[in-house]
Structure formats: structure tokens, C-alpha cells
Amino acid sequence: MKLDISKSVFIDHHAHSILRRHLEVDVVGFRRTFSESNSLSMIENHVPHSLHYMNMRERLKDYLRFETDEELVEARQALSASDYVNELWDDASIGGLLIDDGFNSEVSMSVNELAKVCGRPVFKIVRLESLFERLICERDSFQDLINHLQLEMHSFKESIPVGFKTIAAYRGGLPSEPEIDLHAARESFSETRRQIEAASKNDKNDFRISASPLYHYLLLNAFQLAAHSKLPIQIHTGIGDADLVLHEANPTVMTPILKDRRFASCKFVFLHCYPYHREAAYLCSVFPNCYMDLSLSVILVSAMAKSFVRESLAIAPTTKILAGSDGHTLPEMHWYGAVVMKEALQAVLNDLIDENYLTLAQAQAIAENVLYRNCRELYALEGLL
């Protein structure tokens, strides 16, 4: 008997919201969603010939009648926005989503708006960089900044989060030092504030924190505060943004922090991971507070999804791997990520059954762990989802 998880619930533990007017994107906008490149030439001339994009288009023909991308865009525009989202997400059995709303927030649905549109539970993940940037601009002293960081991470007025996230990999690289000199952090704060005050009004609004003693001091504080609140920290690693320098997004960079006892109770969740999925899986096999997913990887590298799902399962305990899409902007992305992840996981587990490596019952339990149980336990969603 073969394992069939095509209709199993998929909790998307790492995603972003969709555009309020997500059916109105043009061809370039649609293609851009399925690429990490900022180059118009790449999007116009090369993305359509990427394996994952070609595969996604063919699968989408089960829902829309089109041949060209121009016809695809026209077909989408004739649909009901809410009905289309639910048709796709019901097909993938997406049972709930954990949303970082720090990406394209001005034009995307809020967590509450998305929940109403998709008719399923949606939970909030707080992006630490957005919180840091706001507090740095608001607070006049370093100590005031630290005090308010603690206050805000412990008491949210609305949309109580189930976790936090950092995109440090895209802002100069993952943190590696478990301790930052306090004097250096204070000096870094003063210098940052001087730069903000000297900037024009528009530049102040565009302030982005990046690698500095202040940034990493705030991250280390946030890790401890999250642990105190018993909320996981999602950490982008591997592929995921055109801003990153790939080797600085290797999760093993954080090994000194993982070994420091001050962070032993902080639960770190490595996102994306590819091409460092083996390294992430190794860390998950060694450190009890490390978890991982293969979000975005299952989309952008979908032709290899089966191989890196198997490699990850071979190293990391199956209670340490979660399901996610990193879907954003368009509902097709969440749908495609969920479908590919489930197909790859099913294929790997059936191979292991055929090899007499696992029983059907063991494979079924692993699938349930990866697709939803690990997420429910890690983010304390029992009773909420």
C-alpha cells in the first residue's frame, strides 16, 4: 500500500500576505513573484524558461485556461479574488498560515484581512528588523531603546504574535558572536542616530538597519526576550533575497551562539536553508533548540525537491522539520509551495517504504509531523488550529 498525503493538512508556518489587488498584476509582476532577481532582463527573458516556473504554469492550467503569460494574466483578472484564493489553497489543503507582515505591508492584506479572505486561521510573526528600525527612530537614548524593546516584545497591544523572525542574512550576514561589547553597541547607536537626524525626511522613512554592533546587540537581546516569552525565532538562511551574500547565510555561522548557554532555551527555526539544508539538518540533529524548513527552496528549486527533502530527513529528526512555502504577493506561490512539498515528501517516504526502511505507519506519522504537528507544537497552536 502506498502513502497518499495529497489531501493531508498543510500548515504553512512561513509565509507572507498577498496583495490586496493580487489579481491585477501584469506579466512582469506575476513572473517577478517566482524569482529572487531584481533584474528586468532576467524576469522578461529568463524566468519563463526556469524549470520551476514552467512546472508551475503547467499545473496552473488545471484552474485557468491560457497558453501565454498574457492570457494567464487576463484569465486571472476575470476571477473573484476570494474564490480563487480558496480554490487554490483548498486544493493544497492549506489549513492555516503563519504570516510575517513586514514584507510589502503597504500594499498587502493585513493578517486580519487575509484571514477573512481565505477563511482559515492566520497567525502573526513579528519581523525584528521592522521593530528595531521603528524603536531606533523613536528612542532618544540607548537605554530607552533597550527598555522599550523589552516592553514591546513582552506586550503586544493587538495581533499577538506566535513567533519572531530576523532577516539578518539579508542585512550583512547572520550573527556569529554570542556577545557584543556594550560600549561598541552604545557608540553604534549614537552614530546611527546621527545619520538618521542628518538624513532628509524621505531618507529617514527609508532607514534600514544593517550589520553593526547595535544591530547584533539588539538581535542577541531579542533572542533572550523571545526565549523568555517562549516564542520561536525564525531565521532566514540560504537563498531568499538578492541582497544576501550567500556564504554569509549559512546557518552554521551561528554555531557559537547555539553553543552559548544563554541562548539554550531560545528555539531557532532555520528557513529556506538551500543550499545549506544539510548543514541546517546537522544543526537540528545536534542542538535541541534548532528546527528547519525548506520553504522557498521547494518553489525555486522544485526540480530537486525530492532529493533535498530526503537529505534533510536523513539527518534531522523528523520532529524538527516543518512545512512552509515563503509564499508572498500572489496566492499561486503558497499553493505551488505546498503542493510541491507534499509531493516530494510523499515520494521520499514511499521510496523508504519500498526499500523496507520504514513501515507505512511510520511514514504516515512522519508526514503528519512535518506537515502540521511539529508546527502546532513549536508555536503552541494546540486549541487554536
N, C-alpha and C positions, 0 to 999 in steps of 0.2 A: 504494500500500500504506500502511495506517495503522500508526502506532506503538502497540503494546499493552504497557504496563508493569504491568498489573493484578497479575501474579504475580511481578514483579521484587522482589528482596530490598530490604527497608526496614530500615536500621539507625537505631533511634530514639536519636539522640545526646543528647537532652534529655528526661528523664522522671524520674518518682518511683516509688516502690514502691506496691503495692496493700495494702489492709487484710488482715490475717490472716483476718478473718472478713468478707470482702468480699461474700459472698452474703447477709449478714444485715442489710444496711442497709434502712431503711424508705423510704417515698416521699420524704420531705424529704431524707434523706441521699443518695438517688440523684440527685434534682434538684440538690442543692447542688453536686455534683461538676461540673456543667456550667454553673456561674455563678461570677462573681467577687464577687457581692454577699453581704454578711453579714446582710441583712435577711430575716427570716422571711416578711414580707409579699411581698417580691419573689419568693422561692422558691415560695411557695404559689400566688400569684396571677398572676405574670407570666412566670417562667421557662418554664412549659409552653407559652406562646404565642410563645416566641422561635424564630426560623427554624431555628437550628442544632439546638435541642432537638427540634423537630418532625421535622426531617430524620433525626436520629439514631434516634429512636423507630421511624420507618418502616423504616429499614434493619435495625434490630434484629429486626424481625418475620420475617426470614429464618431466625432462630435460635430465637426464642421465640414461643409462642402467647399473645397478650394483646391487649386493646383499651385498657383503662385502665391508669394507672400502678400502681394497686393490684394488678391482675392481673400486670403486669410484675414487680413485686417478688415476688409469690407464685411465679411461674414460675422466677425466678432461684433462689429458696430450695430448689427441688426438684432442683437440678442438683448434679453433682460439681464442686467448686471448681476442681480442677486441670484436668479435662476441658474445662470451659467456657473457662478462660483460653486453653488451647491451641487450641480450636476457633476462637475469635475471632482470636487472633494468627497462627495458621496461615493463616487467610483473608486477612489483610492482609500475609502473608509477612514478618512482623517477624522478622528474623534475629538480632537482638541488641539490647541496650539499655544505655545509659549512665545510671546512676541516682544522683541526689542524694538520699541517705537522711536529709537534715536536715529533711524535712517529715513531720510526724506519725509520727516514728520510734517512739514508744512503742507505737503500735497497728498499725504497718505491718510487713510482712515485711522482714527484713534482706536485704542483697544476696545472701547465700548461700542464704537461704530462698527468695527469688524465683527464683533460678536453678534450684533443684531443682523448684519447682512448674511453671515454664514450659518447662524443658528446652532452654534456649538460653543462649548466653553473656550474662552480665550484669556490667558493669563499674562501678566506684565513682567518683563525682565528689564531692570534698570541699567542703562548704559553708564558706566562710571565716568567716562570722559565727559559726557554731557553735564553730569553733576559737578565734576571738578571745574569745568570751564565756567559754569554759572557762579559757583561759590568764589572762585578766584576773582572774578569781576565784581562781586558784591562785597566781599570782606576786605576791610582796611588793614588788618594785621594777620600775621601768620598764625598766631594762636587762635584768633577769632575764626579763621578758616578751618583749623583742625576741630575746634569745638562744634562748629556748625556741620561739618562733615559727619561727626559722630551723631549729632542730633538728628540729621536728616536720614541717615542710614538706619536709625532705630525707630523713627516715627514718620510714616508717610501719611499725609492727610487724605489722599484718595488713591485709588488703583494700587492697593497694597501689593507689592511685588512678591514673586515666588523665588527670585534669584537676581543676581547681578551679572554684568558682563563687562569685559575690558577688550578694547581693540588695540592694545599696546603694540601688537605686532605690526600694525599699520602706522604707528606713530614713532618709529625709530627702533623698534625691536622689543622682544619680550624682556621683562625684568629678570636679572640673574642674581643680583646681590641681595641677601636676606636682611641687610641693614644699610641704611643710608645715613650719613653724618648729619646730625640735626642742624649744625651751623651751615653746612652747604645747602640744606633744604631751605633754611630761612633766607639765605642770600639769593637763592634761586627765585624764591617768592618775590623778594624786593625787586629783582631785575625784571621779572615777568610783569609786575605791576607797573614799573616804569615804562616798559614797552607798550603796555595797554593804554596808559594815560597819554603817551606821546602819539598814539595812533589816531587816525581820523575816525569819525563816528562809524563809518561803514566797516573799516578795518577792525574796530572793536567788536562789532557784531560777528565778524568772521574769525574771531580768535579761536585757535585750535591748539590745545596743549600737545606737546611732543616731548621726546626724550630729554630729561633734565633731572637733577636731584629732587626738585619739587615734585615732578610727576611720579617718580618712582617711590618717593616717600609717601605720597598720598595713596598709591597703589598698595603698599605694604600695610598702611593703616586700614585701608578698605578691606583687605583680606582678613585682618583680625576682627574687624567690626562685623563682617559678613559671617564669620565663624561664630561670633557671639550671638548673632541673630539666627543661627542655624540655617542660613541660606547659601546655596551653592554659588560659585563664581565661574561663569563661562569665560573661556579664554580662546580667542581666535588664534589658530596655528595653521601652518602650511599655506596653501593657496587661499585666496579670498579677496584680494584687493590689489589694484595696480600700484598702490603706494608702497607696498612692502618690499623689503629686500629678503628674498626667500629664506636664505640660510639663517637669518635672524628670527625667523618664525618657527624654528624647530623647537618643539616642546621640551627637549632635553636641556635647552638653555636654562630652564627654570629649576634644574636639579638641586642647586644649592638651597633654594627656597623650600623645595619639597622636603629636604633633609633637616631643615631647621624646626625644632620642636614648637616654636611659637606659632607655626602655621599648620601643625599636625591636625587640628580639628577643622581646618578650612577645606571644604570639598571643592576641588578644581575639576572642571569639565572642559577637556580639550575639544575644540570644534574644528571641523573640516579635516585637519590632520594630513591629508595627502600633500606631498609625497612622503610625509613623515608618520604615516599611520602605523608602521612597525615600531617606531620609537615611542609613539603615544601608547600603543598597546603594551610595550615593555614597561613603561612607567605605571600603567594601570595594573600590571602584574606584580609590581614591587611595592607601591605605595597604596595603602588602604583608602586614602582620600582622593584618588585620581580616577576619573572617568573619561570617556571619549565618545565622539560620534563621527560619522563620515558625511555629514551634511555638506552640501555644495559639491563635494567630491563625487557623489553618486549622480550628480547632474552633469558637471563639466567633464568628468572622466567616466561617463556611464558605460562606455565600451569595455572598461576594465573593472566594473563594479564587482563582478563575481570574484575576481582574483583578490582585490584588496579587502573585501568583506571576509573572505576565507583566511587571509593572512592575519587580520585583526582578531578574528575568533580563535585562531590557533594560539595566540599569545595572551590576550587579555581574558580574564574571567568573564563569562557571559553575563554576569551580573553587573559588569562595568561598562557595557556598550549600550548606547541609546540611539534612537531613531530621530532623524531631523532632516530638513530639506535646505535650510537657509533661503527658502523662498521669499521673494520680495516683489513688489511692484505689480506683478501680474499673477492671477491665480493659477495659471498654467505651470508656473515654476514649482509651487508647492505640490501640485498634483503629480508632475513628472518626477520630482524627487522622491515622493512617497511610493509611486509605482515601481520605479527602478530599484529602490532599496528593498522593497518586498520581494521582487522577482529575484534579485541577486541573493538575498538571504535564503529564500526558498530553494534556489538551485544548489547553493552550497550545502544546506542541511540535507537535501535529498541525495547529493553525492556522498555525504558522510554516512547516510543510512545504507546506500548501495555498497559502500566499502566495509560495511559491518563495523563501523567506528562508533556509530550512535544508534540507539533504538529510536523508533518512531516517537515514543513517549518523551524521550529525552530531547529530541529535535523540536517537538511541539512546545515543550517548556522553554527551551532556548529562544524560540521565535517570540513567544509571549513576553519573555523578559526584555528582549531587545526592542520590540515594537511598542510596548506600553508599561509593563510592570516596573522596570527599572526607573523610568521617568516618574511614575506615580510615587514610588518610594523616595527617590532622591529629592524631589521637590515638594514632598509631603502633600500630594494631591488626593490622597485617600479621602473619600467622602465629598470631594469637590469635583471629581471627574470619574 
